[in-house]
Amino acid sequence: MDRMALGKDYATQECSIARALEVVGERWTLLVVRDALYGVRRYNDFLVHLGIPRAVLSARLKTLTEVGVLEKRRYQQAPPRDEYVVTERGIALWPALRALALWGRENLQETQLRSFRHADCGTELGPYGECPACGTVVPVADVVLMPGPGLDPDPADPVSRALLKPKRMLEPLEAGPV
């Protein structure tokens, strides 16, 4: 059987999905964006929550900053420390991440890990990010991330512990000491 080697990029593909995968197609990238939407902003918090190698995290944050999905902001001068804040371009990835989460829950997992609720009325969002009770698509900033019954009730890392409490998406996560 004659096999063609898989290329390193999608340069020959005339497809919007292929162009998007050039940015978000690496295995860790969407998890970094997910955490950023959950309110994770600091390098060490991404590191401990994801269990990602330092070099990979640095490369993913650099790429996501360069393409405008995240914005790097200085929060401390001495020593210099930066945080990564989701931009409008990053927020625009929310529907894709939500769809992947729903697909994973429905097709690969039995127990719900998290739910997403409308902050105004508490209703769980529908499959397209809409509030069934209010009849509107809910902006990410008005979504409350709720822990589900499938989460470990005593996780080892401080980010996972902080995510055991309901919180609004995009609001900075207070994870405590790492």
C-alpha positions in Angstrom: 0.0 0.0 0.0 1.4 3.4 -1.0 1.0 5.9 1.8 1.5 9.6 1.6 3.3 11.2 4.6 1.3 13.6 6.6 2.6 17.2 6.2 3.7 19.4 9.0 1.0 22.0 8.1 -2.1 22.6 6.1 -0.6 25.1 3.6 -2.0 23.3 0.6 -5.5 23.1 2.0 -8.1 25.6 0.8 -10.3 25.4 3.8 -11.1 27.6 6.8 -11.0 24.6 9.2 -7.4 23.8 8.0 -6.4 27.5 8.6 -8.0 27.4 12.1 -6.1 24.2 12.9 -2.8 25.9 12.1 -3.6 28.0 15.2 -5.6 25.7 17.5 -4.9 22.2 16.2 -2.0 21.3 18.5 -3.2 19.0 21.3 -2.6 21.4 24.2 -3.9 24.6 22.6 -7.6 24.3 23.1 -7.0 23.2 26.7 -5.0 26.4 27.3 -7.8 28.5 25.7 -10.4 26.5 27.8 -8.6 27.4 31.0 -8.2 31.0 30.0 -12.0 31.2 29.4 -12.4 29.6 32.9 -10.4 32.5 34.3 -6.9 31.0 34.5 -4.4 33.8 33.7 -1.1 33.0 35.3 1.6 30.8 33.8 2.0 28.6 36.9 -1.7 28.1 37.2 -1.8 26.8 33.5 1.2 24.7 34.3 -0.2 22.9 37.4 -3.7 22.6 36.1 -2.9 21.1 32.7 0.2 19.2 33.6 1.8 20.5 30.4 5.6 20.6 29.8 7.0 24.1 30.4 8.4 24.4 26.9 5.1 23.4 25.3 3.1 25.9 27.5 5.5 28.7 26.7 5.2 28.0 23.0 1.4 27.7 23.1 1.1 31.0 25.1 3.5 32.7 22.6 1.5 31.5 19.6 -1.9 32.4 21.1 -0.6 35.9 22.0 0.9 36.4 18.5 -2.4 35.5 16.8 -4.5 37.6 19.2 -6.4 34.9 21.1 -4.7 35.9 24.3 -3.2 39.2 25.5 -0.1 39.3 27.7 -0.4 41.9 30.5 2.1 42.7 33.2 0.6 42.4 36.7 3.8 42.7 38.7 7.0 44.8 38.0 9.5 43.3 40.4 10.1 40.6 39.6 8.3 41.0 36.3 5.3 38.8 36.0 2.7 38.6 33.3 -0.8 37.2 33.0 -2.7 36.0 29.9 -6.2 37.5 29.3 -8.6 36.2 26.7 -9.3 38.6 23.8 -12.5 38.9 21.7 -10.8 36.6 19.2 -10.3 34.1 22.0 -13.9 34.5 23.3 -15.0 33.7 19.7 -13.6 30.1 20.3 -16.2 29.5 23.0 -18.9 28.0 20.7 -16.3 25.5 19.3 -15.1 24.6 22.8 -18.6 24.2 24.1 -19.5 22.0 21.1 -16.5 19.8 21.8 -17.4 19.6 25.5 -20.9 18.5 24.7 -19.8 16.0 22.2 -17.3 14.5 24.7 -19.9 14.4 27.4 -22.5 12.7 25.2 -20.2 10.3 23.4 -17.2 9.5 25.6 -18.3 10.0 29.2 -21.1 9.0 31.5 -20.8 11.5 34.3 -21.1 15.3 33.9 -18.0 17.1 34.9 -19.2 20.7 34.5 -22.3 22.5 33.5 -22.7 26.0 32.1 -25.6 28.2 33.4 -27.0 31.5 32.6 -26.0 33.9 35.4 -29.2 35.9 35.2 -31.7 33.0 35.7 -29.6 29.9 36.6 -30.8 27.8 33.7 -28.4 25.4 32.1 -27.4 26.5 28.6 -28.7 24.7 25.6 -26.5 23.0 23.0 -25.8 26.3 21.1 -25.1 28.4 24.2 -28.7 29.6 24.4 -30.7 30.0 27.5 -33.9 27.9 27.1 -35.7 30.0 29.7 -34.8 33.4 28.4 -34.6 32.5 24.7 -31.3 34.3 24.1 -27.8 33.3 23.3 -25.8 34.0 26.4 -22.6 36.0 26.2 -19.5 34.2 27.7 -19.2 36.8 30.5 -22.8 35.9 31.6 -22.1 32.1 31.8 -21.5 30.5 35.2 -19.3 27.5 35.3 -20.7 24.9 37.7 -18.9 21.8 39.0 -20.7 18.6 38.1 -20.9 15.3 40.0 -18.1 13.7 38.0 -15.4 16.0 39.3 -12.8 14.8 41.8 -14.1 16.4 45.1 -10.5 16.6 46.5 -8.1 17.5 43.6 -4.4 17.9 44.1 -3.9 21.2 42.3 -5.1 24.6 43.5 -6.7 25.5 40.2 -8.9 22.4 40.2 -9.8 23.1 43.8 -10.8 26.7 42.9 -12.9 25.3 40.0 -15.0 23.3 42.4 -16.9 26.5 43.2 -19.3 28.1 40.8 -17.7 31.0 39.0 -18.4 33.3 36.1 -16.4 32.6 32.9 -13.7 35.1 32.1 -13.4 36.4 35.7 -9.9 35.9 37.0 -9.5 32.6 38.9 -8.2 32.9 42.5 -6.3 29.7 42.8 -4.2 30.4 45.8 -0.7 29.2 46.3 0.7 26.7 43.8 
